[in-house]
Amino acid sequence: NKIDLEEVRERSEGIIGELKKAAGHSRVLPISAMKSENVKELMFRLKKFADAQPEVVLPEAMPNTDLGTLQVEADSDAFHIETDPSYPGQWRIVGEYIEGIAKMTHWEYPEAVERFG
């Protein structure tokens, strides 16, 4: 990518040669996404590559479960708060329901963390 930049275009022959050597084949295509240079050719090559791959048989998907219709026990949201003297200022909320929700949470997303805020 970036073949549209003058400093890259000037060195493109050497760069392409190094890429071919490192890849162990000659199927290297310089492109410019910004100017759409060689992008269609890249897409055709990717399609050809994808079509040549063996078909993968995936296991059958599990049926969808509507979590809104699950029955929960009346005291399922019972919890208590613990602290460990070894970790002053840190607290742990213990309860089957809240721990289950925490296990299903993708903590890497700020929106998920906000649910517990």
C-alpha positions in Angstrom: 0.0 0.0 0.0 1.0 3.7 -0.2 2.4 3.3 -3.8 0.8 6.7 -4.5 3.5 8.4 -2.3 6.4 9.7 -4.4 9.1 8.4 -1.9 7.5 5.0 -2.0 7.1 5.0 -5.8 10.8 5.9 -6.2 11.8 2.9 -4.1 9.0 0.5 -5.2 11.2 -1.8 -7.4 13.5 -2.5 -4.4 10.6 -2.8 -1.9 8.7 -5.2 -4.2 11.9 -7.2 -4.7 12.5 -7.5 -1.0 8.8 -8.5 -0.4 9.0 -11.2 -3.1 12.2 -12.5 -1.6 10.7 -12.5 2.0 7.4 -14.1 0.8 9.1 -16.7 -1.2 6.9 -16.1 -4.3 6.4 -13.4 -6.9 2.7 -12.6 -6.2 3.3 -9.1 -4.8 1.1 -6.3 -6.0 1.7 -2.7 -5.2 -1.5 -0.8 -4.5 -2.8 2.6 -3.6 -6.0 2.4 -1.6 -6.3 6.2 -1.7 -6.1 6.4 -5.6 -7.7 2.9 -6.1 -4.6 1.9 -8.0 -4.5 -1.9 -8.5 -7.3 -2.3 -5.9 -9.6 -4.1 -8.3 -6.8 -6.4 -9.3 -6.1 -7.1 -5.6 -9.8 -7.9 -5.1 -9.8 -10.3 -8.1 -6.7 -12.1 -6.8 -8.2 -12.4 -3.3 -11.4 -13.8 -4.7 -9.5 -16.3 -6.8 -7.5 -17.3 -3.7 -10.6 -17.6 -1.6 -12.4 -19.7 -4.2 -9.4 -22.1 -4.3 -9.5 -22.8 -0.6 -11.1 -26.1 0.5 -14.6 -25.9 1.8 -14.9 -26.0 5.6 -17.8 -27.7 7.1 -18.8 -25.9 10.3 -20.7 -27.6 13.1 -24.4 -26.8 13.2 -25.2 -23.6 15.1 -26.8 -23.8 18.5 -30.4 -22.6 18.6 -30.9 -19.1 19.8 -32.0 -18.6 23.3 -34.2 -15.7 24.2 -32.6 -14.6 27.5 -35.7 -12.4 28.2 -37.8 -15.5 28.7 -35.5 -17.4 31.1 -37.1 -18.0 34.4 -34.9 -17.1 37.4 -35.4 -17.8 41.1 -36.8 -14.9 43.2 -33.6 -14.7 45.3 -31.2 -15.1 42.3 -30.0 -11.5 42.7 -28.9 -12.1 46.3 -25.4 -10.9 47.0 -22.9 -9.9 49.7 -19.8 -7.7 49.7 -16.5 -9.0 50.9 -13.1 -7.5 51.5 -9.7 -9.1 52.0 -7.4 -7.5 54.6 -4.5 -8.4 52.2 -6.0 -6.0 49.6 -7.1 -2.9 51.5 -9.6 -0.7 49.6 -10.6 -3.5 47.3 -14.1 -5.1 47.4 -15.7 -8.2 45.9 -19.4 -8.6 45.3 -20.3 -12.2 45.6 -23.6 -13.6 44.2 -24.6 -16.2 41.7 -26.5 -13.8 39.4 -24.0 -10.9 39.5 -21.0 -13.3 39.0 -22.8 -14.9 36.0 -23.4 -11.5 34.4 -19.7 -10.6 35.0 -18.6 -13.8 33.3 -20.6 -12.9 30.2 -19.3 -9.4 30.0 -16.7 -8.4 27.5 -14.6 -6.1 29.7 -12.5 -4.7 26.9 -15.5 -2.6 25.8 -16.1 0.6 27.7 -19.9 0.2 27.2 -19.8 -3.1 29.0 -17.8 -1.7 31.9 -20.4 1.1 32.2 -23.1 -1.5 33.0 -21.4 -2.1 36.3 -20.6 1.6 36.9 
